[in-house]
Amino acid sequence: MNKLFKSIAALITAMGLVFGLTACAPESMDMTKVTAVIDVRSAGEYATGHLEGAINIDVEANDFAAEVGKLDMAGTYVLYCHSGRRAGAALQQMNSMGFKKLTNAGGINDAATATGLPIVQ
């Protein structure tokens, strides 16, 4: 039975890494410690509505790594997208670049709730 629990725990950990769920947003967060909120969706999606003050760096764009590389690696960043999937991918890529203080806030509505920031156009 102990082996079964260890196997299940290992599977859950692996799934979290694959789906970028290792640093999900709490229900609300202290925004005074956040360096920037990053919308990792496309520019078109960003234009339809984004969190107030969020910067747009498209995780699927060819220049994502270059744009993220301009940020302070010691900063604290909150990432969001439409559902949380791309934010998870961005979190993993940024983590591999050396960023340590990252939160996947999930989709835009969850991110608005967690950060307390309004959605604006």
MODELLER restraints for C-alpha pairs under 7 A, 6 or more apart:
rsr = mdl.restraints
at = mdl.atoms
rsr.add(forms.Gaussian(group=physical.xy_distance, feature=features.Distance(at['CA:16:A'], at['CA:22:A']), mean=5.43, stdev=0.5))
rsr.add(forms.Gaussian(group=physical.xy_distance, feature=features.Distance(at['CA:19:A'], at['CA:85:A']), mean=6.70, stdev=0.5))
rsr.add(forms.Gaussian(group=physical.xy_distance, feature=features.Distance(at['CA:19:A'], at['CA:88:A']), mean=6.29, stdev=0.5))
rsr.add(forms.Gaussian(group=physical.xy_distance, feature=features.Distance(at['CA:20:A'], at['CA:88:A']), mean=3.83, stdev=0.5))
rsr.add(forms.Gaussian(group=physical.xy_distance, feature=features.Distance(at['CA:20:A'], at['CA:89:A']), mean=6.14, stdev=0.5))
rsr.add(forms.Gaussian(group=physical.xy_distance, feature=features.Distance(at['CA:20:A'], at['CA:91:A']), mean=6.90, stdev=0.5))
rsr.add(forms.Gaussian(group=physical.xy_distance, feature=features.Distance(at['CA:20:A'], at['CA:92:A']), mean=6.64, stdev=0.5))
rsr.add(forms.Gaussian(group=physical.xy_distance, feature=features.Distance(at['CA:21:A'], at['CA:88:A']), mean=6.49, stdev=0.5))
rsr.add(forms.Gaussian(group=physical.xy_distance, feature=features.Distance(at['CA:23:A'], at['CA:103:A']), mean=5.12, stdev=0.5))
rsr.add(forms.Gaussian(group=physical.xy_distance, feature=features.Distance(at['CA:23:A'], at['CA:104:A']), mean=5.61, stdev=0.5))
rsr.add(forms.Gaussian(group=physical.xy_distance, feature=features.Distance(at['CA:24:A'], at['CA:103:A']), mean=5.78, stdev=0.5))
rsr.add(forms.Gaussian(group=physical.xy_distance, feature=features.Distance(at['CA:24:A'], at['CA:104:A']), mean=4.71, stdev=0.5))
rsr.add(forms.Gaussian(group=physical.xy_distance, feature=features.Distance(at['CA:24:A'], at['CA:105:A']), mean=5.64, stdev=0.5))
rsr.add(forms.Gaussian(group=physical.xy_distance, feature=features.Distance(at['CA:24:A'], at['CA:106:A']), mean=6.94, stdev=0.5))
rsr.add(forms.Gaussian(group=physical.xy_distance, feature=features.Distance(at['CA:25:A'], at['CA:103:A']), mean=5.87, stdev=0.5))
rsr.add(forms.Gaussian(group=physical.xy_distance, feature=features.Distance(at['CA:25:A'], at['CA:104:A']), mean=5.78, stdev=0.5))
rsr.add(forms.Gaussian(group=physical.xy_distance, feature=features.Distance(at['CA:25:A'], at['CA:105:A']), mean=4.45, stdev=0.5))
rsr.add(forms.Gaussian(group=physical.xy_distance, feature=features.Distance(at['CA:25:A'], at['CA:114:A']), mean=6.59, stdev=0.5))
rsr.add(forms.Gaussian(group=physical.xy_distance, feature=features.Distance(at['CA:26:A'], at['CA:114:A']), mean=6.40, stdev=0.5))
rsr.add(forms.Gaussian(group=physical.xy_distance, feature=features.Distance(at['CA:27:A'], at['CA:113:A']), mean=7.00, stdev=0.5))
rsr.add(forms.Gaussian(group=physical.xy_distance, feature=features.Distance(at['CA:27:A'], at['CA:114:A']), mean=4.98, stdev=0.5))
rsr.add(forms.Gaussian(group=physical.xy_distance, feature=features.Distance(at['CA:28:A'], at['CA:113:A']), mean=6.77, stdev=0.5))
rsr.add(forms.Gaussian(group=physical.xy_distance, feature=features.Distance(at['CA:28:A'], at['CA:114:A']), mean=4.00, stdev=0.5))
rsr.add(forms.Gaussian(group=physical.xy_distance, feature=features.Distance(at['CA:28:A'], at['CA:115:A']), mean=5.86, stdev=0.5))
rsr.add(forms.Gaussian(group=physical.xy_distance, feature=features.Distance(at['CA:29:A'], at['CA:114:A']), mean=5.88, stdev=0.5))
rsr.add(forms.Gaussian(group=physical.xy_distance, feature=features.Distance(at['CA:29:A'], at['CA:115:A']), mean=5.77, stdev=0.5))
rsr.add(forms.Gaussian(group=physical.xy_distance, feature=features.Distance(at['CA:31:A'], at['CA:115:A']), mean=6.50, stdev=0.5))
rsr.add(forms.Gaussian(group=physical.xy_distance, feature=features.Distance(at['CA:33:A'], at['CA:76:A']), mean=6.89, stdev=0.5))
rsr.add(forms.Gaussian(group=physical.xy_distance, feature=features.Distance(at['CA:34:A'], at['CA:76:A']), mean=4.97, stdev=0.5))
rsr.add(forms.Gaussian(group=physical.xy_distance, feature=features.Distance(at['CA:34:A'], at['CA:77:A']), mean=5.86, stdev=0.5))
rsr.add(forms.Gaussian(group=physical.xy_distance, feature=features.Distance(at['CA:35:A'], at['CA:75:A']), mean=5.48, stdev=0.5))
rsr.add(forms.Gaussian(group=physical.xy_distance, feature=features.Distance(at['CA:35:A'], at['CA:76:A']), mean=5.03, stdev=0.5))
rsr.add(forms.Gaussian(group=physical.xy_distance, feature=features.Distance(at['CA:35:A'], at['CA:77:A']), mean=5.82, stdev=0.5))
rsr.add(forms.Gaussian(group=physical.xy_distance, feature=features.Distance(at['CA:36:A'], at['CA:54:A']), mean=6.87, stdev=0.5))
rsr.add(forms.Gaussian(group=physical.xy_distance, feature=features.Distance(at['CA:36:A'], at['CA:76:A']), mean=6.90, stdev=0.5))
rsr.add(forms.Gaussian(group=physical.xy_distance, feature=features.Distance(at['CA:36:A'], at['CA:77:A']), mean=5.23, stdev=0.5))
rsr.add(forms.Gaussian(group=physical.xy_distance, feature=features.Distance(at['CA:36:A'], at['CA:78:A']), mean=6.56, stdev=0.5))
rsr.add(forms.Gaussian(group=physical.xy_distance, feature=features.Distance(at['CA:37:A'], at['CA:54:A']), mean=4.79, stdev=0.5))
rsr.add(forms.Gaussian(group=physical.xy_distance, feature=features.Distance(at['CA:37:A'], at['CA:55:A']), mean=6.35, stdev=0.5))
rsr.add(forms.Gaussian(group=physical.xy_distance, feature=features.Distance(at['CA:37:A'], at['CA:77:A']), mean=5.78, stdev=0.5))
rsr.add(forms.Gaussian(group=physical.xy_distance, feature=features.Distance(at['CA:37:A'], at['CA:78:A']), mean=4.71, stdev=0.5))
rsr.add(forms.Gaussian(group=physical.xy_distance, feature=features.Distance(at['CA:37:A'], at['CA:79:A']), mean=5.99, stdev=0.5))
rsr.add(forms.Gaussian(group=physical.xy_distance, feature=features.Distance(at['CA:38:A'], at['CA:54:A']), mean=5.36, stdev=0.5))
rsr.add(forms.Gaussian(group=physical.xy_distance, feature=features.Distance(at['CA:38:A'], at['CA:55:A']), mean=4.98, stdev=0.5))
rsr.add(forms.Gaussian(group=physical.xy_distance, feature=features.Distance(at['CA:38:A'], at['CA:56:A']), mean=5.82, stdev=0.5))
rsr.add(forms.Gaussian(group=physical.xy_distance, feature=features.Distance(at['CA:38:A'], at['CA:57:A']), mean=6.64, stdev=0.5))
rsr.add(forms.Gaussian(group=physical.xy_distance, feature=features.Distance(at['CA:38:A'], at['CA:78:A']), mean=6.05, stdev=0.5))
rsr.add(forms.Gaussian(group=physical.xy_distance, feature=features.Distance(at['CA:38:A'], at['CA:79:A']), mean=4.87, stdev=0.5))
rsr.add(forms.Gaussian(group=physical.xy_distance, feature=features.Distance(at['CA:38:A'], at['CA:80:A']), mean=6.49, stdev=0.5))
rsr.add(forms.Gaussian(group=physical.xy_distance, feature=features.Distance(at['CA:39:A'], at['CA:54:A']), mean=6.15, stdev=0.5))
rsr.add(forms.Gaussian(group=physical.xy_distance, feature=features.Distance(at['CA:39:A'], at['CA:55:A']), mean=5.98, stdev=0.5))
rsr.add(forms.Gaussian(group=physical.xy_distance, feature=features.Distance(at['CA:39:A'], at['CA:56:A']), mean=4.82, stdev=0.5))
rsr.add(forms.Gaussian(group=physical.xy_distance, feature=features.Distance(at['CA:39:A'], at['CA:57:A']), mean=6.26, stdev=0.5))
rsr.add(forms.Gaussian(group=physical.xy_distance, feature=features.Distance(at['CA:39:A'], at['CA:79:A']), mean=6.04, stdev=0.5))
rsr.add(forms.Gaussian(group=physical.xy_distance, feature=features.Distance(at['CA:39:A'], at['CA:80:A']), mean=5.26, stdev=0.5))
rsr.add(forms.Gaussian(group=physical.xy_distance, feature=features.Distance(at['CA:39:A'], at['CA:81:A']), mean=5.76, stdev=0.5))
rsr.add(forms.Gaussian(group=physical.xy_distance, feature=features.Distance(at['CA:40:A'], at['CA:56:A']), mean=5.98, stdev=0.5))
rsr.add(forms.Gaussian(group=physical.xy_distance, feature=features.Distance(at['CA:40:A'], at['CA:57:A']), mean=5.06, stdev=0.5))
rsr.add(forms.Gaussian(group=physical.xy_distance, feature=features.Distance(at['CA:40:A'], at['CA:58:A']), mean=4.46, stdev=0.5))
rsr.add(forms.Gaussian(group=physical.xy_distance, feature=features.Distance(at['CA:40:A'], at['CA:59:A']), mean=5.17, stdev=0.5))
rsr.add(forms.Gaussian(group=physical.xy_distance, feature=features.Distance(at['CA:40:A'], at['CA:79:A']), mean=6.82, stdev=0.5))
rsr.add(forms.Gaussian(group=physical.xy_distance, feature=features.Distance(at['CA:40:A'], at['CA:80:A']), mean=6.21, stdev=0.5))
rsr.add(forms.Gaussian(group=physical.xy_distance, feature=features.Distance(at['CA:40:A'], at['CA:81:A']), mean=5.50, stdev=0.5))
rsr.add(forms.Gaussian(group=physical.xy_distance, feature=features.Distance(at['CA:40:A'], at['CA:86:A']), mean=6.83, stdev=0.5))
rsr.add(forms.Gaussian(group=physical.xy_distance, feature=features.Distance(at['CA:40:A'], at['CA:87:A']), mean=6.26, stdev=0.5))
rsr.add(forms.Gaussian(group=physical.xy_distance, feature=features.Distance(at['CA:41:A'], at['CA:58:A']), mean=5.01, stdev=0.5))
rsr.add(forms.Gaussian(group=physical.xy_distance, feature=features.Distance(at['CA:41:A'], at['CA:59:A']), mean=6.72, stdev=0.5))
rsr.add(forms.Gaussian(group=physical.xy_distance, feature=features.Distance(at['CA:41:A'], at['CA:81:A']), mean=5.32, stdev=0.5))
rsr.add(forms.Gaussian(group=physical.xy_distance, feature=features.Distance(at['CA:42:A'], at['CA:58:A']), mean=5.11, stdev=0.5))
rsr.add(forms.Gaussian(group=physical.xy_distance, feature=features.Distance(at['CA:43:A'], at['CA:56:A']), mean=6.94, stdev=0.5))
rsr.add(forms.Gaussian(group=physical.xy_distance, feature=features.Distance(at['CA:46:A'], at['CA:56:A']), mean=6.87, stdev=0.5))
rsr.add(forms.Gaussian(group=physical.xy_distance, feature=features.Distance(at['CA:47:A'], at['CA:121:A']), mean=6.15, stdev=0.5))
rsr.add(forms.Gaussian(group=physical.xy_distance, feature=features.Distance(at['CA:48:A'], at['CA:121:A']), mean=6.02, stdev=0.5))
rsr.add(forms.Gaussian(group=physical.xy_distance, feature=features.Distance(at['CA:49:A'], at['CA:119:A']), mean=5.99, stdev=0.5))
rsr.add(forms.Gaussian(group=physical.xy_distance, feature=features.Distance(at['CA:49:A'], at['CA:120:A']), mean=5.27, stdev=0.5))
rsr.add(forms.Gaussian(group=physical.xy_distance, feature=features.Distance(at['CA:49:A'], at['CA:121:A']), mean=4.51, stdev=0.5))
rsr.add(forms.Gaussian(group=physical.xy_distance, feature=features.Distance(at['CA:50:A'], at['CA:119:A']), mean=5.16, stdev=0.5))
rsr.add(forms.Gaussian(group=physical.xy_distance, feature=features.Distance(at['CA:50:A'], at['CA:120:A']), mean=5.49, stdev=0.5))
rsr.add(forms.Gaussian(group=physical.xy_distance, feature=features.Distance(at['CA:50:A'], at['CA:121:A']), mean=6.33, stdev=0.5))
rsr.add(forms.Gaussian(group=physical.xy_distance, feature=features.Distance(at['CA:51:A'], at['CA:112:A']), mean=6.63, stdev=0.5))
rsr.add(forms.Gaussian(group=physical.xy_distance, feature=features.Distance(at['CA:51:A'], at['CA:117:A']), mean=5.90, stdev=0.5))
rsr.add(forms.Gaussian(group=physical.xy_distance, feature=features.Distance(at['CA:51:A'], at['CA:118:A']), mean=5.68, stdev=0.5))
rsr.add(forms.Gaussian(group=physical.xy_distance, feature=features.Distance(at['CA:51:A'], at['CA:119:A']), mean=4.46, stdev=0.5))
rsr.add(forms.Gaussian(group=physical.xy_distance, feature=features.Distance(at['CA:51:A'], at['CA:120:A']), mean=6.00, stdev=0.5))
rsr.add(forms.Gaussian(group=physical.xy_distance, feature=features.Distance(at['CA:52:A'], at['CA:117:A']), mean=5.96, stdev=0.5))
rsr.add(forms.Gaussian(group=physical.xy_distance, feature=features.Distance(at['CA:52:A'], at['CA:118:A']), mean=5.76, stdev=0.5))
rsr.add(forms.Gaussian(group=physical.xy_distance, feature=features.Distance(at['CA:52:A'], at['CA:119:A']), mean=5.94, stdev=0.5))
rsr.add(forms.Gaussian(group=physical.xy_distance, feature=features.Distance(at['CA:52:A'], at['CA:120:A']), mean=5.72, stdev=0.5))
rsr.add(forms.Gaussian(group=physical.xy_distance, feature=features.Distance(at['CA:57:A'], at['CA:64:A']), mean=6.38, stdev=0.5))
rsr.add(forms.Gaussian(group=physical.xy_distance, feature=features.Distance(at['CA:57:A'], at['CA:67:A']), mean=6.95, stdev=0.5))
rsr.add(forms.Gaussian(group=physical.xy_distance, feature=features.Distance(at['CA:58:A'], at['CA:64:A']), mean=6.19, stdev=0.5))
rsr.add(forms.Gaussian(group=physical.xy_distance, feature=features.Distance(at['CA:59:A'], at['CA:86:A']), mean=6.82, stdev=0.5))
rsr.add(forms.Gaussian(group=physical.xy_distance, feature=features.Distance(at['CA:59:A'], at['CA:90:A']), mean=5.81, stdev=0.5))
rsr.add(forms.Gaussian(group=physical.xy_distance, feature=features.Distance(at['CA:73:A'], at['CA:98:A']), mean=6.68, stdev=0.5))
rsr.add(forms.Gaussian(group=physical.xy_distance, feature=features.Distance(at['CA:73:A'], at['CA:99:A']), mean=5.07, stdev=0.5))
rsr.add(forms.Gaussian(group=physical.xy_distance, feature=features.Distance(at['CA:74:A'], at['CA:99:A']), mean=6.81, stdev=0.5))
rsr.add(forms.Gaussian(group=physical.xy_distance, feature=features.Distance(at['CA:75:A'], at['CA:101:A']), mean=6.63, stdev=0.5))
rsr.add(forms.Gaussian(group=physical.xy_distance, feature=features.Distance(at['CA:76:A'], at['CA:101:A']), mean=4.72, stdev=0.5))
rsr.add(forms.Gaussian(group=physical.xy_distance, feature=features.Distance(at['CA:76:A'], at['CA:102:A']), mean=6.00, stdev=0.5))
rsr.add(forms.Gaussian(group=physical.xy_distance, feature=features.Distance(at['CA:77:A'], at['CA:101:A']), mean=6.26, stdev=0.5))
rsr.add(forms.Gaussian(group=physical.xy_distance, feature=features.Distance(at['CA:77:A'], at['CA:102:A']), mean=4.96, stdev=0.5))
rsr.add(forms.Gaussian(group=physical.xy_distance, feature=features.Distance(at['CA:77:A'], at['CA:103:A']), mean=6.35, stdev=0.5))
rsr.add(forms.Gaussian(group=physical.xy_distance, feature=features.Distance(at['CA:78:A'], at['CA:102:A']), mean=5.93, stdev=0.5))
rsr.add(forms.Gaussian(group=physical.xy_distance, feature=features.Distance(at['CA:78:A'], at['CA:103:A']), mean=4.80, stdev=0.5))
rsr.add(forms.Gaussian(group=physical.xy_distance, feature=features.Distance(at['CA:78:A'], at['CA:104:A']), mean=6.16, stdev=0.5))
rsr.add(forms.Gaussian(group=physical.xy_distance, feature=features.Distance(at['CA:78:A'], at['CA:105:A']), mean=6.34, stdev=0.5))
rsr.add(forms.Gaussian(group=physical.xy_distance, feature=features.Distance(at['CA:79:A'], at['CA:87:A']), mean=5.47, stdev=0.5))
rsr.add(forms.Gaussian(group=physical.xy_distance, feature=features.Distance(at['CA:79:A'], at['CA:103:A']), mean=6.00, stdev=0.5))
rsr.add(forms.Gaussian(group=physical.xy_distance, feature=features.Distance(at['CA:79:A'], at['CA:104:A']), mean=5.00, stdev=0.5))
rsr.add(forms.Gaussian(group=physical.xy_distance, feature=features.Distance(at['CA:79:A'], at['CA:105:A']), mean=5.77, stdev=0.5))
rsr.add(forms.Gaussian(group=physical.xy_distance, feature=features.Distance(at['CA:80:A'], at['CA:87:A']), mean=5.01, stdev=0.5))
rsr.add(forms.Gaussian(group=physical.xy_distance, feature=features.Distance(at['CA:80:A'], at['CA:104:A']), mean=6.05, stdev=0.5))
rsr.add(forms.Gaussian(group=physical.xy_distance, feature=features.Distance(at['CA:80:A'], at['CA:105:A']), mean=5.25, stdev=0.5))
rsr.add(forms.Gaussian(group=physical.xy_distance, feature=features.Distance(at['CA:80:A'], at['CA:106:A']), mean=5.16, stdev=0.5))
rsr.add(forms.Gaussian(group=physical.xy_distance, feature=features.Distance(at['CA:80:A'], at['CA:107:A']), mean=5.58, stdev=0.5))
rsr.add(forms.Gaussian(group=physical.xy_distance, feature=features.Distance(at['CA:80:A'], at['CA:108:A']), mean=6.04, stdev=0.5))
rsr.add(forms.Gaussian(group=physical.xy_distance, feature=features.Distance(at['CA:80:A'], at['CA:111:A']), mean=6.38, stdev=0.5))
rsr.add(forms.Gaussian(group=physical.xy_distance, feature=features.Distance(at['CA:81:A'], at['CA:87:A']), mean=5.60, stdev=0.5))
rsr.add(forms.Gaussian(group=physical.xy_distance, feature=features.Distance(at['CA:81:A'], at['CA:106:A']), mean=6.47, stdev=0.5))
rsr.add(forms.Gaussian(group=physical.xy_distance, feature=features.Distance(at['CA:81:A'], at['CA:107:A']), mean=5.03, stdev=0.5))
rsr.add(forms.Gaussian(group=physical.xy_distance, feature=features.Distance(at['CA:81:A'], at['CA:108:A']), mean=5.80, stdev=0.5))
rsr.add(forms.Gaussian(group=physical.xy_distance, feature=features.Distance(at['CA:82:A'], at['CA:107:A']), mean=4.42, stdev=0.5))
rsr.add(forms.Gaussian(group=physical.xy_distance, feature=features.Distance(at['CA:82:A'], at['CA:108:A']), mean=5.61, stdev=0.5))
rsr.add(forms.Gaussian(group=physical.xy_distance, feature=features.Distance(at['CA:83:A'], at['CA:106:A']), mean=5.69, stdev=0.5))
rsr.add(forms.Gaussian(group=physical.xy_distance, feature=features.Distance(at['CA:83:A'], at['CA:107:A']), mean=3.98, stdev=0.5))
rsr.add(forms.Gaussian(group=physical.xy_distance, feature=features.Distance(at['CA:84:A'], at['CA:104:A']), mean=6.81, stdev=0.5))
rsr.add(forms.Gaussian(group=physical.xy_distance, feature=features.Distance(at['CA:84:A'], at['CA:105:A']), mean=6.94, stdev=0.5))
rsr.add(forms.Gaussian(group=physical.xy_distance, feature=features.Distance(at['CA:84:A'], at['CA:106:A']), mean=3.64, stdev=0.5))
rsr.add(forms.Gaussian(group=physical.xy_distance, feature=features.Distance(at['CA:84:A'], at['CA:107:A']), mean=4.79, stdev=0.5))
rsr.add(forms.Gaussian(group=physical.xy_distance, feature=features.Distance(at['CA:87:A'], at['CA:104:A']), mean=5.73, stdev=0.5))
rsr.add(forms.Gaussian(group=physical.xy_distance, feature=features.Distance(at['CA:87:A'], at['CA:106:A']), mean=6.63, stdev=0.5))
rsr.add(forms.Gaussian(group=physical.xy_distance, feature=features.Distance(at['CA:88:A'], at['CA:104:A']), mean=6.04, stdev=0.5))
rsr.add(forms.Gaussian(group=physical.xy_distance, feature=features.Distance(at['CA:91:A'], at['CA:102:A']), mean=6.49, stdev=0.5))
rsr.add(forms.Gaussian(group=physical.xy_distance, feature=features.Distance(at['CA:91:A'], at['CA:104:A']), mean=6.78, stdev=0.5))
rsr.add(forms.Gaussian(group=physical.xy_distance, feature=features.Distance(at['CA:105:A'], at['CA:111:A']), mean=4.86, stdev=0.5))
rsr.add(forms.Gaussian(group=physical.xy_distance, feature=features.Distance(at['CA:112:A'], at['CA:118:A']), mean=6.02, stdev=0.5))
rsr.add(forms.Gaussian(group=physical.xy_distance, feature=features.Distance(at['CA:112:A'], at['CA:119:A']), mean=6.81, stdev=0.5))
